[in-house]
Amino acid sequence: MSDAEELSLEEQVERIRRKRQRNTEHTRIRLILNTVFLLLAAIGLLMYFLNDNNHTLALVVIGVGMLLKIVEFFIRFVL
């Protein structure tokens, strides 16, 4: 028998509730990280194309945004 078959209906429902609760806690953090990522990406692109002489700062801003996106990825798939 599988684990799902061995659990009673109440235990299965409680297990689903706990999983949904955990997901809603992470959803708010992920939403904030995605918003900051999008803002940094847009600002970095504007800085890159509007500043003709030095693109280093724009690339740093985009890189920080990418690091935040990687953190969001791990929150989504690992936690």
Secondary structure as the mmCIF struct_conf table of DSSP 4:
data_model
#
loop_
_struct_conf.conf_type_id
_struct_conf.id
_struct_conf.beg_label_comp_id
_struct_conf.beg_label_asym_id
_struct_conf.beg_label_seq_id
_struct_conf.end_label_comp_id
_struct_conf.end_label_asym_id
_struct_conf.end_label_seq_id
HELX_RH_AL_P HELX_RH_AL_P1 ASP A 3 GLU A 6
BEND BEND1 LEU A 7 LEU A 7
HELX_RH_AL_P HELX_RH_AL_P2 LEU A 9 LEU A 50
BEND BEND2 ASP A 52 ASN A 53
HELX_RH_AL_P HELX_RH_AL_P3 THR A 56 PHE A 77
TURN_TY1_P TURN_TY1_P1 VAL A 78 VAL A 78
#
